[in-house]
Amino acid sequence: MPQPKRISLEAIPVALEKALRYRLLNEPLEAESICRDILCVDPNHHAALTTLFLALTDQFDLNYGVDLESAKVVLAMISDAFEREYYSGIMYERWGKALFAKETPQKAIPWLHQAMRYFDRAAALSSSDEPDAILRWNTCARFLERHGLTSEYLSDVNRNVDGEYGDDVPPR
């Protein structure tokens, strides 16, 4: 395999902008690659880490071979407590929705509830003028309600999905 070429430190702002643009264009594989190029030059670049994490979670339902463990490795590199809780919520929300998209709605429920627990913790760490965690919590609640996944499955709210299932890969 050919070895990737290194970008310069000076190229990081332009590269990051391209990574963000590729995410907006629904090309997460390209965004992931660019973020990895940035991190080769600056391993602690915060924006590249968060963009890489989001690009990985964008791929959960695309059969690109990205799983929870891949995202968790990057998540562990994010040092801010609020962001770790918030992005954990995003990871579980997207994993749950990927399972739902694979026509396994019941398997999605505990993952969405796990996401909501992380969003609750993130909201507790944020200021009152920072609504992101609450907005994401509400999105999960509305998703569950829209698809009729709330009433008979409410006992799943206290379930911790980490380690509960031996298979973290969505069915194909």
Secondary structure as the mmCIF struct_conf table of DSSP 4:
data_model
#
loop_
_struct_conf.conf_type_id
_struct_conf.id
_struct_conf.beg_label_comp_id
_struct_conf.beg_label_asym_id
_struct_conf.beg_label_seq_id
_struct_conf.end_label_comp_id
_struct_conf.end_label_asym_id
_struct_conf.end_label_seq_id
HELX_LH_PP_P HELX_LH_PP_P1 PRO A 2 SER A 8
HELX_RH_3T_P HELX_RH_3T_P1 LEU A 9 ALA A 11
HELX_RH_AL_P HELX_RH_AL_P1 ILE A 12 LEU A 24
TURN_TY1_P TURN_TY1_P1 LEU A 25 ASN A 26
HELX_RH_AL_P HELX_RH_AL_P2 PRO A 28 VAL A 41
TURN_TY1_P TURN_TY1_P2 PRO A 43 ASN A 44
HELX_RH_AL_P HELX_RH_AL_P3 HIS A 46 ASP A 58
TURN_TY1_P TURN_TY1_P3 GLN A 59 ASN A 63
BEND BEND1 TYR A 64 GLY A 65
HELX_RH_AL_P HELX_RH_AL_P4 LEU A 68 LEU A 75
TURN_TY1_P TURN_TY1_P4 ALA A 76 MET A 77
HELX_RH_AL_P HELX_RH_AL_P5 ALA A 81 ALA A 101
TURN_TY1_P TURN_TY1_P5 LYS A 102 GLU A 103
HELX_RH_AL_P HELX_RH_AL_P6 PRO A 105 LEU A 125
BEND BEND2 SER A 126 SER A 126
TURN_TY1_P TURN_TY1_P6 SER A 128 ASP A 129
HELX_RH_AL_P HELX_RH_AL_P7 ASP A 132 ARG A 146
TURN_TY1_P TURN_TY1_P7 HIS A 147 GLY A 148
BEND BEND3 THR A 150 SER A 151
TURN_TY1_P TURN_TY1_P8 GLU A 152 TYR A 153
HELX_RH_3T_P HELX_RH_3T_P2 LEU A 154 ASN A 158
TURN_TY1_P TURN_TY1_P9 ASP A 162 GLU A 164
BEND BEND4 GLY A 166 GLY A 166
BEND BEND5 VAL A 169 VAL A 169
HELX_LH_PP_P HELX_LH_PP_P2 PRO A 170 PRO A 171
#
